Amino acid sequence: MEKDLINRARKKDAQAISEIVQKTQRKAIYFAYKVVNDEALAKDIVLQSYILAFQNLDQLMDDGMFEHWFGRKVSEQLLNQIEYEKNSSLNSSFYVDEEDRIEFDANVRNDKMPFKFESFMNVQKIQDTTQSVLNLLTEKQRLMLMMYYFENMSIFEIADIFGVSENAVKDNLAYARKKIMNTLSDTNVRSMSFLSWFLNDQMSKMISCHVLVDTIVEAIRCMPQQVGIYDNMSGILGWWLRKTAISKALIVVLSTTLMFFILGALSGSNYNTIVKATEKLDTLESFHIKGVISYPDNYFEYDVYIKNTDNKDEYYSIATSTVPEEAGYYYVFHYKDDQCQKYTTTTPVDFNSIDESQFGEYLTPSFNSSDIEDCYILSAKSYYREKAMFKPDTYNAACLRAAGRLEHNDENFRIEALDKVRILDKENINEANFEKDGDVKRIKYNLALWKTDNSNEIITQQKSDSSSTIEIRDGYLTHLEVNEPIEDGKKYYGSYLKMDFIDFVE
C-alpha cells in the first residue's frame, strides 16, 4: 500500500479513501464471508471495519503495514459479531493430545510454504473436501484458521485479538489442522500449505466483492471533532446520534444486520470499556492527576496537570512531588511522540505561563539519565496508559525499548513482556464484574505476573495475589489503583500506585 495514500486518507481525502477500499475490499470481504458464511453480513462487517479503521488511522504506526493492520480490524469485528450473535465459546468440546500439538509446531514452516499441485491430484476433490471440513468448524475456529493461513497473522497476534493464551490458539489450530489433514488423507496432500492456495484461488474467483465506498467516505468525512453527549458511545452509532440528518440518509443504505451488529458491539467487553474510558481522557482540554507511588523503601505523592493538543501523542504537563529533593520545584514537560522536553523552576507555573524558551533539547529515552524517569513517571500520561490498558504510548514504548536493550540486550523484550501480560489481564478483567456505586462504575481484578527464567525466557502466571481497582464516571477513567505483583521479595514490574483523575476541563 502506497504510504502517500494513507497520508491523504488521514486528511479525509475522498479519492485516497476510495482507492484504499478498492485495493483491499475483495480480500476483506472474502475473509469475512469464509468465517460467517453470509455475504450480506460479511459486507456489513467489512463496511464497519473500514469506518473504524479510517476513524482511527492515527493508530497505524507503519503506513506500509495498512493491509495487515486492517486485517486485524476485520478480525476484531468478526469476533465481536460472533460473540454477539452466538455468545459462543472458543473452546468447543474437542480433544487435542500432546502429539497433535507437537505435530503442529513441527510443521509450522512446511505449512506456510508455497503449495504445488502434482498431476495426479484431484483438485476438485481437494477443494470440496476442504470446504466440507471448514463448514464443520465453529465460527471462532474458522476465524482463527483464516487469520493464521490467509492473513498470515502470528500465533501471538491471534492470541492478543482473542484475549486468550498462545497455547489456546495452538490447540484450536492443531485440532482444525488434524481434522483437515485426516479428511484429505486419500488425496496425496501432505501439508497444510495447500490451504493458503485454496483460499486465495477461491478469492480470485469471487464475483461480488463491493462495499459502499461512498458511504465510507461520507461517514469518515463527517466524523465530529468535538466532544458531545454521545461520545461515550463507540463507532458509527454514536456518530449517527450526533448527526441526525446524516444518520437518516445512511440508515437507508446500511442494512438492518449492520444496525444490530453495531448495537451488539456497543456493549463491548470490560477491557474495551476501560480502554475507551482511558482514551477518552485525550479528548479533554486539560485535567489533574493526584498520584501516590509506594515502594518497599520509598513513598511519595505527586500532582500532575496535563494539557492535551490535537495530537494525542503531543501534550504538556506540569508536575510537583513530595520527594524531599524536589520540594518547591515545578517540573514542566512538553511531549511529542517519543521525545520529551523539560525545564524546572521554583516559580509557580500554570498552562498560561509556560515559557517555551526554557525547554531544552528533546530527550529520547536511554535510561542514562534521571530525566528519563522524570519524563516517564511525572508525566503520568505514559504511566496510566500502561497501567490501565497495558498499552504503551509512543514515549512509553521508547522507554521500554531502552530498558530492554539495557537489561536484556533485546529492545523488544519489555514490550513483549507487557504484551503477554496484557493478554492474560484482558482475560482477568473480562472475568470480573463492574459494580455500580451511584454514578461510578468500579471493577476489581487480580493482575497477572511475569518474570524471567535462567535462560531469560518470559514466564507468565495468569493471576497473582496482587489486585487492581479501576473506576469510571461519565465514560472517563477517574481512579486507578494498582498493587503490582511481587514474588519472593523480588519486584518484577513495580509496587503500588494510586491515581485520581480530577478537575476535568472539556
C-alpha positions in Angstrom: 0.0 0.0 0.0 1.5 3.4 -1.0 2.2 5.5 2.0 1.0 8.6 0.2 -2.5 7.1 0.0 -2.5 6.6 3.8 -1.3 10.2 4.5 -4.1 11.5 2.2 -6.7 9.3 3.9 -5.7 10.8 7.3 -6.7 14.1 5.8 -10.1 12.6 4.8 -9.2 12.7 1.1 -12.2 11.0 -0.6 -10.2 9.8 -3.6 -7.5 8.2 -1.4 -10.1 6.5 0.8 -11.8 5.2 -2.3 -8.5 3.8 -3.7 -7.6 2.1 -0.5 -11.0 0.4 -0.3 -10.8 -0.7 -4.0 -7.4 -2.2 -3.4 -8.4 -4.1 -0.2 -12.1 -4.9 -0.2 -12.0 -8.2 -2.2 -9.7 -9.9 0.3 -11.5 -8.4 3.3 -15.0 -9.5 2.1 -13.8 -13.0 1.2 -12.1 -13.3 4.6 -15.3 -12.2 6.4 -17.5 -14.4 4.2 -15.4 -17.6 4.9 -16.0 -17.0 8.6 -19.7 -16.1 8.8 -21.0 -17.8 5.5 -23.3 -14.9 4.8 -22.4 -12.5 2.0 -24.6 -9.6 3.2 -23.3 -9.9 6.8 -19.7 -10.2 5.6 -20.1 -6.9 3.6 -21.7 -5.2 6.6 -18.8 -6.3 8.9 -16.2 -5.1 6.4 -18.0 -1.8 5.9 -18.0 -1.2 9.7 -14.3 -2.2 9.8 -13.4 0.4 7.2 -15.2 3.1 9.1 -13.5 2.2 12.3 -10.1 1.8 10.6 -10.3 5.2 8.9 -11.6 6.8 12.0 -8.6 5.5 13.9 -6.0 5.8 11.2 -3.6 7.7 13.5 -3.1 4.5 15.5 -1.4 2.9 12.4 2.3 3.1 13.3 3.7 1.9 10.0 1.9 3.2 6.9 3.4 0.4 4.8 1.5 -2.1 7.0 -2.0 -0.9 6.4 -3.3 -4.1 4.9 -2.0 -6.2 7.8 -3.4 -3.7 10.3 -6.7 -3.6 8.6 -6.8 -7.4 8.6 -6.7 -7.2 12.4 -9.6 -4.7 12.4 -11.7 -7.0 10.4 -10.8 -9.9 12.7 -11.8 -7.9 15.7 -15.2 -7.0 14.2 -15.7 -10.6 13.2 -15.0 -11.8 16.7 -17.4 -9.1 18.1 -20.1 -10.3 15.7 -19.7 -14.0 16.6 -19.8 -13.3 20.3 -22.8 -11.1 19.9 -24.9 -13.5 17.8 -23.8 -16.8 19.1 -22.3 -16.0 22.5 -20.0 -18.9 21.6 -17.1 -20.2 23.4 -13.7 -20.6 21.7 -13.0 -23.9 23.2 -15.8 -26.1 22.0 -15.7 -29.7 23.2 -12.7 -31.2 21.4 -9.6 -33.1 22.3 -6.1 -32.2 21.4 -3.4 -34.5 22.7 0.3 -33.8 23.0 1.1 -35.4 19.7 -1.2 -33.1 17.9 0.5 -30.0 19.4 4.0 -31.4 18.6 2.9 -32.1 15.0 1.5 -28.6 14.6 4.7 -27.0 16.0 6.9 -29.3 13.8 5.1 -28.4 10.6 4.8 -24.6 11.1 7.4 -23.9 8.3 6.1 -26.6 5.9 2.5 -25.4 6.3 3.4 -21.9 5.2 5.5 -23.0 2.1 4.0 -22.4 -1.4 1.9 -25.3 -2.5 2.5 -27.2 -5.7 -0.1 -29.4 -7.3 1.0 -32.7 -8.7 -0.6 -34.0 -11.9 -2.1 -37.0 -10.1 -4.0 -34.8 -7.6 -7.7 -34.4 -7.9 -8.1 -30.6 -7.5 -11.9 -30.6 -7.3 -12.0 -33.3 -4.7 -9.4 -31.5 -2.5 -11.4 -28.2 -2.8 -14.7 -29.9 -2.0 -13.3 -31.9 0.9 -11.6 -28.8 2.4 -14.8 -26.8 2.2 -16.8 -29.5 3.9 -14.3 -29.6 6.8 -14.3 -25.8 7.2 -18.1 -25.9 7.4 -17.9 -28.3 10.4 -15.6 -26.0 12.4 -17.0 -23.4 14.8 -17.0 -19.8 13.5 -14.3 -18.9 16.0 -12.1 -21.8 14.8 -12.7 -20.7 11.2 -11.8 -17.2 12.1 -8.6 -18.4 13.8 -7.7 -20.6 10.8 -8.3 -17.7 8.4 -6.2 -15.4 10.5 -3.3 -17.8 10.5 -3.3 -19.3 7.0 -4.9 -16.5 5.0 -4.0 -13.3 6.8 -0.6 -14.7 7.9 -1.0 -13.5 11.4 1.3 -14.8 14.1 0.2 -17.0 17.0 0.8 -14.1 19.3 -1.3 -11.7 17.3 -4.2 -14.1 17.2 -4.0 -14.7 20.9 -4.0 -10.9 21.5 -7.1 -10.4 19.5 -9.0 -13.3 21.0 -7.8 -12.4 24.5 -6.6 -16.0 25.2 -3.2 -17.7 25.7 -1.0 -18.7 22.8 -1.4 -22.4 23.8 -5.2 -22.0 23.4 -4.6 -20.7 19.9 -2.3 -23.6 19.1 -4.8 -26.1 20.4 -7.5 -24.9 18.2 -5.3 -24.7 15.1 -3.9 -28.1 15.9 -7.4 -29.5 16.1 -8.5 -27.9 12.9 -5.3 -29.0 11.1 -5.7 -32.6 12.2 -9.3 -32.7 11.1 -8.5 -31.3 7.7 -5.4 -33.5 7.1 -7.2 -36.7 8.2 -10.1 -35.9 5.8 -7.6 -35.4 3.0 -5.6 -38.5 3.8 -6.5 -40.2 0.5 -5.8 -37.2 -1.8 -2.0 -37.2 -1.5 -2.0 -33.8 0.3 0.7 -34.0 2.9 0.9 -30.4 4.1 -1.5 -27.6 5.1 0.4 -25.3 2.7 -2.4 -26.1 0.2 -4.9 -24.2 2.4 -3.5 -20.8 1.6 -3.5 -21.7 -2.1 -7.1 -22.9 -1.9 -8.3 -19.8 -0.1 -6.5 -17.4 -2.5 -7.8 -19.3 -5.5 -11.3 -19.0 -4.3 -10.9 -15.3 -3.5 -9.7 -14.6 -7.0 -12.8 -16.2 -8.5 -15.2 -14.3 -6.3 -17.5 -12.1 -8.4 -19.5 -10.0 -5.9 -16.9 -8.1 -3.8 -18.0 -4.4 -3.4 -18.8 -2.4 -0.4 -20.5 1.0 -0.4 -17.4 3.2 -0.9 -19.5 6.4 -0.9 -21.0 5.5 2.4 -17.5 5.0 3.9 -16.2 8.3 2.5 -19.2 10.2 3.8 -19.0 8.6 7.2 -15.3 9.5 7.6 -15.6 13.0 6.3 -18.5 13.8 8.7 -16.9 12.4 11.9 -17.2 15.1 14.6 -14.1 16.7 16.1 -15.7 18.0 19.3 -16.7 16.0 22.4 -20.5 15.7 22.7 -23.1 14.0 24.9 -22.9 10.8 22.8 -19.1 10.4 22.7 -19.1 7.6 25.2 -20.9 5.6 22.5 -18.4 3.9 20.2 -18.2 3.8 16.4 -20.7 4.9 13.9 -23.8 4.5 16.1 -22.7 7.4 18.4 -21.9 9.4 15.3 -25.4 8.7 13.9 -27.0 10.0 17.1 -24.8 13.2 16.9 -25.5 13.7 13.3 -29.2 13.0 12.9 -29.7 14.3 9.4 -26.8 12.2 8.0 -27.9 9.2 10.0 -31.3 9.1 8.4 -29.7 9.0 5.0 -27.3 6.3 6.0 -29.9 4.1 7.6 -31.4 3.8 4.2 -28.3 2.4 2.6 -26.9 0.3 5.6 -28.6 -3.0 6.2 -30.5 -3.9 9.3 -27.9 -6.6 10.0 -25.3 -3.9 10.5 -27.5 -1.9 12.8 -27.9 -5.0 15.1 -24.2 -5.7 14.8 -23.3 -2.2 15.9 -25.8 -2.3 18.8 -24.3 -5.6 19.9 -20.7 -4.3 19.7 -21.6 -1.2 21.8 -21.6 -3.2 25.0 -18.1 -4.5 24.3 -16.0 -6.2 26.9 -14.9 -5.0 30.3 -11.4 -4.4 28.9 -12.7 -2.4 26.0 -14.8 -0.3 28.4 -11.6 0.5 30.3 -9.7 1.3 27.1 -12.4 3.7 25.9 -12.5 5.4 29.3 -8.8 5.8 29.4 -8.5 7.1 25.8 -11.4 9.5 26.5 -9.1 11.5 28.7 -7.3 12.5 25.5 -10.4 14.4 24.4 -10.3 16.7 27.4 -8.7 20.2 27.1 -6.9 19.5 30.5 -7.2 17.5 33.7 -5.4 17.0 37.0 -4.0 13.8 38.5 -3.3 13.3 42.2 -1.0 10.3 42.5 0.8 8.2 45.0 3.7 5.8 44.3 4.9 3.5 47.1 7.9 1.1 47.1 9.1 -1.0 50.0 11.7 1.6 50.9 10.1 4.8 49.4 6.8 6.7 49.2 5.9 9.9 47.6 2.8 11.8 46.4 2.7 13.9 43.2 0.3 16.2 41.3 0.3 16.4 37.5 -1.6 18.8 35.4 -2.0 17.7 31.8 -3.0 19.8 28.8 -3.9 18.0 25.6 -3.3 19.1 22.0 -5.0 18.0 18.8 -2.4 15.2 18.6 -2.9 12.6 21.4 0.9 12.0 21.5 1.7 15.7 21.9 0.8 17.3 25.2 2.1 19.5 28.1 2.3 18.6 31.8 3.3 20.4 35.0 4.3 18.3 38.0 5.1 18.7 41.6 6.0 16.0 44.1 6.7 15.4 47.8 10.1 13.9 47.2 12.3 15.9 49.6 14.9 17.0 47.0 12.0 18.0 44.6 10.0 20.1 47.2 9.3 23.6 45.9 10.1 22.8 42.3 7.8 22.8 39.3 8.6 20.4 36.5 7.3 21.5 33.1 7.2 18.9 30.3 6.4 19.0 26.6 5.8 15.6 24.9 5.8 15.0 21.2 5.6 11.3 20.0 8.6 9.5 21.5 10.5 12.6 22.8 10.3 14.9 25.8 11.4 18.4 26.6 11.5 19.7 30.2 12.6 22.5 32.4 12.5 23.1 36.2 11.5 26.3 38.0 10.8 27.4 41.5 8.3 30.0 40.3 4.7 28.8 40.4 3.6 28.0 36.8 0.3 27.1 35.1 -0.6 26.4 31.5 -0.8 30.0 30.7 2.6 30.8 32.0 4.7 28.0 30.4 7.9 29.5 29.0 8.5 27.7 25.7 12.0 29.3 25.5 13.1 27.4 28.7 12.6 24.0 27.2 15.9 22.2 26.5 16.8 19.7 23.8 14.4 16.8 23.2 15.2 13.8 25.3 15.0 10.4 23.8 14.7 7.6 26.3 18.1 6.0 27.0 17.9 5.2 30.8 21.2 7.0 31.2 19.7 10.0 33.0 17.2 10.7 35.8 15.4 13.0 33.2 14.1 9.9 31.5 12.5 8.6 34.7 11.1 12.1 35.4 9.6 12.3 31.9 8.1 8.8 32.2 6.7 8.8 35.8 6.0 12.5 36.4 4.2 12.9 33.1 1.7 10.3 34.3 0.2 10.0 30.9 2.5 7.3 29.8 2.3 5.8 33.2 -1.5 5.5 33.5 -1.9 4.3 29.9 0.4 1.4 30.6 -1.1 0.6 34.0 -4.8 0.8 32.9 -4.7 -0.6 29.4 -1.3 -2.4 29.3 -0.6 -0.4 26.1 2.5 1.7 25.9 2.1 5.1 24.2 4.9 6.2 21.9 7.1 7.7 24.6 6.5 4.7 26.9 7.3 2.3 24.1 10.6 4.1 23.6 11.3 3.8 27.3 10.6 0.1 27.3 12.8 -0.5 24.2 15.6 1.4 26.0 15.1 -0.8 29.1 15.1 -3.9 27.0 18.4 -3.0 25.4 19.9 -2.2 28.8 18.6 -5.1 30.8 18.3 -7.9 28.3 20.2 -6.8 25.2 16.8 -7.0 23.3 14.9 -3.8 22.7 11.6 -5.8 22.2 11.9 -7.7 25.5 10.0 -5.4 27.8 7.3 -4.7 25.2 6.9 -8.5 24.6 6.5 -9.0 28.4 3.9 -6.3 28.5 2.0 -7.7 25.6 2.0 -11.2 27.2 0.7 -9.7 30.4 -2.0 -7.8 28.5 -3.4 -11.0 27.0 -3.7 -12.5 30.5 -5.0 -9.4 32.2 -7.6 -8.8 29.5 -9.0 -12.3 30.5 -8.8 -11.3 34.2 -10.7 -8.1 33.6 -13.3 -9.7 31.4 -13.9 -12.4 34.1 -14.6 -9.8 36.7 -17.7 -7.7 37.1 -18.3 -4.0 37.2 -20.0 -2.8 40.4 -22.3 0.3 40.4 -21.8 2.8 43.1 -24.1 5.7 42.3 -22.8 7.2 39.1 -19.4 5.3 39.4 -18.6 2.0 37.8 -15.9 0.1 39.7 -14.1 -3.1 38.8 -11.6 -5.1 40.8 -9.4 -7.9 39.5 -6.2 -9.8 40.1 -3.2 -9.0 38.0 -1.1 -11.4 36.0 2.5 -12.0 36.9 5.6 -12.1 34.6 9.2 -13.0 35.4 12.2 -14.5 33.6 13.8 -17.9 34.0 17.6 -18.6 33.8 17.6 -18.5 30.0 15.9 -15.1 30.0 12.6 -16.5 28.7 9.5 -14.7 29.8 7.3 -16.8 32.2 3.8 -15.7 32.9 1.2 -16.6 35.6 -2.5 -16.0 34.9 -3.3 -14.5 38.3 -1.2 -13.2 41.2 -2.3 -12.2 44.7 -2.0 -8.6 43.7 -5.1 -6.6 42.7 -6.1 -3.6 40.7 -9.1 -1.3 41.1 -10.5 0.9 38.3 -13.3 3.4 38.5 -15.2 5.1 35.6 -17.5 8.1 35.8 -19.4 9.6 32.8 -17.3 7.4 30.5 -13.9 8.8 31.8 -11.3 7.0 33.8 -11.4 8.6 37.3 -9.5 6.3 39.6 -6.7 3.8 39.1 -5.2 1.7 41.9 -2.6 -1.0 41.2 -0.9 -3.4 43.6 1.7 -4.7 41.3 2.9 -8.3 41.7 5.9 -9.1 43.9 7.2 -12.7 44.2 9.7 -14.0 46.7 10.5 -10.4 47.7 11.6 -9.6 44.1 9.8 -6.7 42.4 9.2 -7.7 38.7 7.4 -4.6 37.4 6.5 -2.2 40.2 4.9 -2.0 43.6 1.9 0.2 44.5 0.4 3.3 42.8 -2.8 5.2 43.0 -4.1 7.9 40.7 -7.2 10.1 40.9 -8.2 11.9 37.8 -10.0 15.2 38.6 -10.6 18.8 37.5 -11.7 17.9 34.0 -11.9 20.8 31.5 -13.8 19.7 28.4 
